[in-house]
């Protein structure tokens, strides 16, 4: 069985990562890596499905035990990718999607250079602000912090393998599926083919 691909999808808060990734994982060949976080659950989120919700002490113990592929602090909360789950899914041939922030994406690439980094961008910063406000879940101060961070993150898109501008969810999903197909067909991933 072919090993799966590790696809990292990141970009600013409000770019539509959750929606796009949700559509991607409807396909049987994809698995979402569930991240751990110290932030409180949002309405409708379930522990072990959307995130593994941890206390700060629990999270720090996982760091000490080297249980993360990557982790970072963002807006006062910790986020991290549990390594054992990722390895298991890749070994089963699944394409594992990591929906993580920019610093975490670079940590993953350093740890696993074969990871494919996809930057999901909004059409504009103005549209991004409209999306954040439309959520109705965050205070003005948080929105301003997220907008400042988004501007910084947008400048880093050239460090990624690919950029997908999320103007329409269906198009963004199709673009990422095309990237996965192209990556799986690369010659360096297919050196074991025998034509005899």
C-alpha positions in Angstrom: 0.0 0.0 0.0 1.3 3.5 -0.9 1.9 5.8 2.0 -0.4 8.7 2.3 0.5 12.4 1.8 0.7 14.9 4.6 -1.1 18.1 3.4 -0.8 21.2 5.6 -3.6 23.7 5.0 -3.0 27.0 6.7 -3.7 30.7 6.3 -5.3 33.5 8.2 -8.2 33.0 10.6 -11.3 33.6 8.6 -9.9 32.4 5.2 -12.3 29.4 5.2 -9.9 26.6 6.2 -12.4 24.8 8.3 -15.0 24.8 5.5 -12.6 23.8 2.8 -11.0 21.0 4.9 -14.5 19.8 5.9 -15.3 19.3 2.2 -12.0 17.6 1.5 -12.4 15.0 4.2 -15.8 13.9 2.9 -13.6 11.9 0.4 -12.7 8.5 1.7 -9.0 8.9 0.9 -8.6 11.8 3.3 -8.3 12.0 7.1 -8.3 15.1 9.3 -5.7 15.2 11.9 -7.5 16.4 15.1 -5.4 19.0 16.9 -5.1 19.6 20.6 -5.8 23.0 22.0 -6.1 24.9 25.3 -8.9 27.2 23.9 -12.5 26.7 25.0 -14.8 24.9 22.7 -17.0 27.0 20.4 -20.7 26.2 20.2 -21.2 22.9 18.4 -17.6 21.7 18.8 -17.0 18.2 20.3 -13.9 17.0 22.1 -12.0 14.4 20.1 -13.9 15.4 16.9 -13.1 19.1 16.3 -10.2 19.3 18.8 -8.8 17.5 21.8 -9.5 20.2 24.4 -6.7 20.2 27.0 -5.8 22.3 30.0 -2.5 24.2 29.9 -0.9 21.7 32.2 -2.1 18.7 30.1 -0.8 20.4 27.0 2.6 21.1 28.5 2.9 17.5 29.6 2.3 16.4 26.0 5.1 18.8 24.9 7.5 17.3 27.5 6.6 13.8 26.2 7.3 14.8 22.6 3.8 13.9 21.6 3.4 16.7 19.0 4.5 17.0 15.4 4.2 20.8 15.9 2.7 23.1 18.4 2.4 26.9 18.8 0.7 29.6 20.9 -1.8 31.8 19.1 -3.9 34.5 20.6 -3.2 33.2 24.2 -4.0 29.6 23.5 -1.8 26.6 22.6 -2.5 24.4 19.5 -0.7 21.2 18.5 -0.8 18.2 16.2 -0.5 14.8 18.0 2.2 12.8 16.1 1.0 9.2 16.7 -2.3 9.7 14.9 -0.6 11.4 11.9 1.9 8.5 11.5 -0.9 5.9 11.7 -3.1 7.5 9.1 -0.1 8.0 6.7 0.9 4.3 7.1 -2.7 3.3 6.2 -2.3 5.2 2.9 -4.6 8.1 3.8 -3.9 11.7 2.8 -3.7 13.4 6.2 -4.9 17.0 6.3 -3.5 19.3 9.0 -5.4 22.5 9.4 -2.8 24.6 11.3 -1.5 28.1 11.6 1.6 29.4 9.7 4.3 28.9 12.3 3.1 25.3 12.8 3.2 24.7 9.1 6.9 25.6 9.0 7.6 23.3 12.0 5.9 20.4 10.2 8.0 21.1 7.0 11.2 21.0 9.1 10.2 17.7 10.7 8.7 16.1 7.6 10.1 17.7 4.5 7.8 15.6 2.3 4.8 17.5 3.7 2.9 19.5 1.1 2.2 23.1 2.3 -0.9 24.8 1.0 -1.6 28.4 1.9 -5.4 29.2 1.8 -5.9 32.9 1.2 -9.0 35.1 1.3 -9.7 37.2 -1.8 -8.6 40.3 0.2 -8.0 41.5 3.7 -11.4 43.4 3.5 -13.2 40.2 2.7 -11.3 38.5 5.6 -12.5 41.2 8.0 -16.1 40.7 6.8 -15.9 37.0 7.4 -14.5 37.4 10.9 -17.2 39.9 11.9 -19.8 37.7 10.3 -19.0 34.9 12.7 -20.2 37.0 15.6 -18.1 35.0 18.1 -15.2 37.3 18.9 -14.8 40.7 20.6 -13.5 43.7 18.7 -10.1 43.4 20.3 -9.7 39.8 19.1 -10.8 40.7 15.6 -8.2 43.5 15.5 -5.5 41.1 16.7 -6.5 38.5 14.1 -6.5 41.1 11.3 -3.0 42.2 12.4 -1.8 38.6 12.4 -3.5 37.9 9.1 -1.6 40.7 7.4 1.7 39.3 8.7 0.8 35.7 7.7 -0.3 36.8 4.2 3.3 38.0 3.6 4.6 34.5 4.1 2.6 32.7 1.4 5.6 32.4 -0.9 7.2 30.1 1.7 4.5 27.5 0.9 4.5 24.9 -1.9 1.1 26.2 -3.2 -1.4 29.0 -2.7 -5.1 28.6 -3.2 -7.3 31.8 -3.1 -10.7 30.9 -1.5 -13.2 32.9 -3.5 -15.5 29.9 -3.8 -15.4 26.8 -1.6 -16.0 24.3 -4.4 -13.1 25.8 -6.5 -10.7 25.8 -3.5 -11.5 22.2 -2.7 -11.0 21.2 -6.4 -7.7 23.1 -6.5 -6.4 21.2 -3.4 -7.5 17.9 -4.8 -5.6 18.7 -8.0 -2.5 19.5 -5.9 -2.8 16.1 -4.1 -3.1 14.3 -7.5 -0.1 16.1 -8.9 2.0 15.3 -5.7 1.1 11.6 -5.8 2.2 11.4 -9.4 5.7 13.0 -8.9 8.5 10.7 -9.9 10.3 11.0 -6.6 7.2 9.5 -4.9 7.1 6.7 -7.4 10.6 5.3 -7.5 9.5 1.8 -6.7 7.5 1.4 -9.9 8.7 -1.6 -11.9 7.7 -1.8 -15.5 9.2 -5.3 -16.1 
